[in-house]
Amino acid sequence: SSARRPSATWRTAVALLGRMRSSGLARDAHCVGAALEVCAAADRWEETLSLVGSMPRLGLTPSSRHLAPMLRCCTRAGHCAEALAMLDRLGRPPLDAVATAAALEACARAADAGRVGQLVSQLEADGGSLDARMRCSAIAALGRAGEPCEALQMLAVSDGASPSVDTACFNAALGALLRAGMREAAER
């Protein structure tokens, strides 16, 4: 049945990695990445964390290709804090725009304002910039964490005419003001 296929597929992917190990074959970043994608597609957040966490023990460095699916899967499952903690355990590895967007979404869901500035600074230092979705997630994270002034500052940084701002960004900023009891400011 098609309802069982994702479960069987992720189990098969993990089992294949185990067979590689027991056969004395090296598991490289591509093999782990493929298994990780399968587990993420099946919403197996525990397995995605385990696979990413196992990479340093295998002598592998997790890249954005590995981190983005883990972050998205954990965020969908409501385990954002665990995914963000994994980034800390890995020494806060460099993230591309896709992984940064996934990390900012996890921050928004976890109301983790402290990490937003670091992620944005890292993206900009690597020559990237926030797109509308990333900016909206950053604003939402700041707002949910009770930092309405910082949320508004994140909106103001873009001057409002930038393609990196859309209606969702303004809605997130308004939500931040309303959560902080600043109804009057939100109505302006």
LINBELRA-V799934 format. One record per helix or strand of 2 or more residues. SS is the DSSP state (hx for helix, st for strand). FROM is the first residue (numbers start at 1). TO is the last residue. If there is no record, write none. Layout:
<<SS,FROM,TO> <SS,FROM,TO>>
This chain:
<<hx,2,22> <hx,29,41> <hx,45,58> <hx,64,76> <hx,80,89> <hx,97,110> <hx,114,125> <hx,132,144> <hx,148,156> <hx,167,179> <hx,183,187>>
